[in-house]
């Protein structure tokens, strides 16, 4: 067990006003501080890259990433383009970095990409619980990643987001962690994945996703 559940985290906004942001619906969840490689081939997203705008990564509830307009979850992560590689045929490879969470109040029609009215959310950022840090170190070591000598204080304050970024868990579970910022949920998810790895006796070849504490 991960201990007593933490109290529900209120999704408080940073400011009173919402802002219009481009939306990038995906079948994955991006966390603040995490990095996400993307291959851009649809013309609407090529335009977004050429404009150089920050954009919101949102998990798809129903629908596809390509072509049609999917239904999406209302809480996502604002991302910046950290690195962009232009390809000869007009496509792009880019690395996006999660900045902060937002909550959508409305979604407009594509023009050419989706736009949403978003309120930026405060990060709860509680002091990392020792158990959460211990589980993170254990999970990363099982994937062959050295943690020396321990997670820094800077990462410790963002331990919940780090857990979400590295966990190879179902998108809906990761979405629940993004929405709640709950350290107890992060602990429970890590424990479940550690137990699954031990039962299997081996690991998938895919390492955990990247994360930057900055």
C-alpha positions in Angstrom: 0.0 0.0 0.0 1.1 3.6 -0.6 -0.1 4.9 2.7 -3.0 7.1 3.6 -4.4 9.0 0.6 -3.4 12.6 0.3 -6.2 15.2 0.4 -7.6 16.1 -3.0 -5.7 18.9 -4.7 -7.7 21.9 -5.7 -7.0 23.0 -9.3 -6.2 26.7 -8.7 -5.5 29.0 -11.5 -2.5 31.3 -11.7 -4.5 34.3 -12.9 -8.1 35.4 -13.5 -7.8 35.5 -17.3 -7.8 32.7 -19.7 -5.7 32.7 -22.9 -6.1 31.1 -26.3 -3.5 28.4 -27.0 -3.0 25.9 -29.9 -3.9 22.3 -29.0 -2.0 19.2 -29.9 -4.2 16.1 -29.1 -2.2 12.9 -28.5 -2.6 9.4 -27.1 0.0 10.3 -24.5 0.3 12.5 -21.4 3.0 15.2 -21.0 4.0 16.4 -17.6 5.6 19.6 -16.6 9.4 19.2 -16.9 9.1 16.2 -19.2 10.3 16.2 -22.8 8.4 14.7 -25.8 9.8 14.0 -29.2 7.3 14.6 -32.1 7.4 14.1 -35.8 5.3 16.8 -37.5 3.9 15.9 -40.9 0.3 17.3 -41.0 0.1 20.7 -42.6 -1.8 22.3 -39.7 0.9 21.4 -37.3 3.7 22.3 -39.7 2.1 25.8 -39.7 2.1 25.7 -35.9 5.9 24.9 -35.9 6.6 27.7 -38.4 4.8 30.1 -36.1 6.9 29.0 -33.2 4.0 29.1 -30.7 3.8 27.3 -27.4 1.0 24.7 -27.6 -1.0 22.5 -25.3 -0.6 18.7 -25.2 -4.0 17.1 -24.3 -4.8 13.4 -24.0 -7.4 12.1 -26.5 -10.6 10.7 -24.9 -12.1 9.5 -28.2 -10.8 9.8 -31.7 -7.5 9.8 -33.6 -4.4 11.9 -33.6 -4.5 12.4 -37.4 -7.2 14.0 -39.5 -10.4 14.2 -37.5 -11.1 16.4 -34.4 -11.0 14.2 -31.3 -12.6 14.6 -27.9 -9.9 15.5 -25.4 -9.4 15.7 -21.6 -9.7 19.2 -20.2 -6.5 19.3 -18.2 -3.3 19.3 -20.2 0.3 20.6 -20.2 1.6 23.7 -22.0 4.7 22.9 -24.0 7.5 24.9 -25.7 9.5 23.8 -28.7 13.0 23.1 -27.3 14.6 21.8 -30.4 13.3 21.9 -34.0 14.8 20.1 -37.1 13.4 21.2 -40.4 13.4 18.3 -43.0 13.8 18.8 -46.8 10.2 17.8 -47.6 8.6 20.4 -45.2 8.1 18.1 -42.2 9.7 18.7 -38.8 11.2 16.7 -36.0 11.0 18.6 -32.7 11.4 18.1 -29.0 8.8 19.7 -26.8 9.2 20.4 -23.1 6.3 20.6 -20.6 6.0 23.9 -18.9 2.9 24.0 -16.7 -0.6 22.6 -16.5 -3.8 24.2 -17.8 -7.5 23.6 -17.8 -9.6 24.1 -20.9 -12.8 26.1 -20.6 -13.7 25.8 -24.3 -12.4 24.5 -27.6 -12.9 26.2 -30.9 -13.1 24.8 -34.5 -9.8 24.0 -36.2 -8.4 27.0 -38.0 -6.3 25.2 -39.2 -5.3 23.6 -35.8 -7.4 23.4 -32.7 -7.5 26.4 -30.4 -8.6 26.2 -26.8 -9.4 28.8 -24.1 -7.1 27.8 -21.2 -6.6 28.8 -17.6 -3.1 28.1 -16.4 -3.0 26.1 -13.2 -0.8 26.4 -10.1 1.3 23.4 -9.4 0.8 22.0 -5.9 4.5 21.1 -5.6 4.4 19.7 -2.1 7.6 18.7 -0.4 8.5 15.3 -1.7 7.6 12.5 0.6 10.6 10.2 1.4 8.7 7.2 0.3 8.0 8.7 -3.1 11.6 9.5 -3.6 12.6 6.0 -2.5 10.2 4.4 -5.0 11.4 6.6 -7.8 15.0 5.6 -7.2 14.0 2.0 -7.1 11.9 2.2 -10.3 14.7 4.0 -12.2 17.3 1.5 -11.0 15.1 -1.4 -12.3 15.4 0.3 -15.7 19.2 0.4 -15.3 19.3 4.2 -14.6 21.8 5.2 -11.9 20.5 7.8 -9.3 23.5 9.2 -7.6 23.5 9.7 -4.7 19.9 10.6 -4.4 17.4 12.8 -6.2 18.2 16.5 -5.8 16.0 18.8 -3.8 15.0 20.5 -7.1 13.8 17.3 -8.6 12.3 16.3 -5.2 9.9 19.2 -5.3 8.7 17.9 -8.7 8.8 14.3 -7.8 5.1 13.7 -8.7 5.7 15.0 -12.2 8.9 13.0 -12.5 7.0 9.9 -11.5 4.3 10.6 -14.2 7.0 11.2 -16.8 8.9 8.0 -16.3 6.0 5.6 -15.6 5.2 3.1 -18.3 1.5 3.0 -17.3 -1.8 3.4 -19.0 -2.5 6.9 -20.3 -5.7 7.3 -18.1 -3.7 6.5 -15.0 -1.0 9.1 -15.9 -3.8 11.6 -16.8 -5.3 11.1 -13.3 -1.9 11.9 -11.8 -1.5 15.0 -14.0 -4.9 16.3 -12.9 -4.5 15.5 -9.2 -0.8 16.1 -8.5 -1.3 13.6 -5.7 1.9 12.1 -4.1 -0.1 9.1 -2.8 -1.3 8.3 -6.3 2.2 8.6 -7.6 3.4 6.2 -4.9 0.6 3.7 -5.7 1.4 3.8 -9.4 5.1 3.3 -8.9 4.5 0.4 -6.5 2.2 -1.3 -9.0 4.8 -1.0 -11.8 7.6 -2.2 -9.6 5.6 -5.3 -8.6 4.7 -5.9 -12.3 8.3 -5.8 -13.3 9.3 -8.2 -10.6 6.5 -10.6 -11.6 7.6 -10.5 -15.2 11.2 -11.0 -14.3 12.4 -8.8 -17.2 11.9 -5.3 -18.6 10.7 -3.9 -21.8 13.5 -2.5 -24.0 12.0 1.0 -23.9 13.5 3.2 -21.2 11.5 5.7 -19.2 10.8 9.0 -20.9 13.1 12.0 -20.4 12.6 14.6 -17.7 14.3 17.9 -16.9 13.9 19.4 -13.4 14.3 22.9 -14.8 
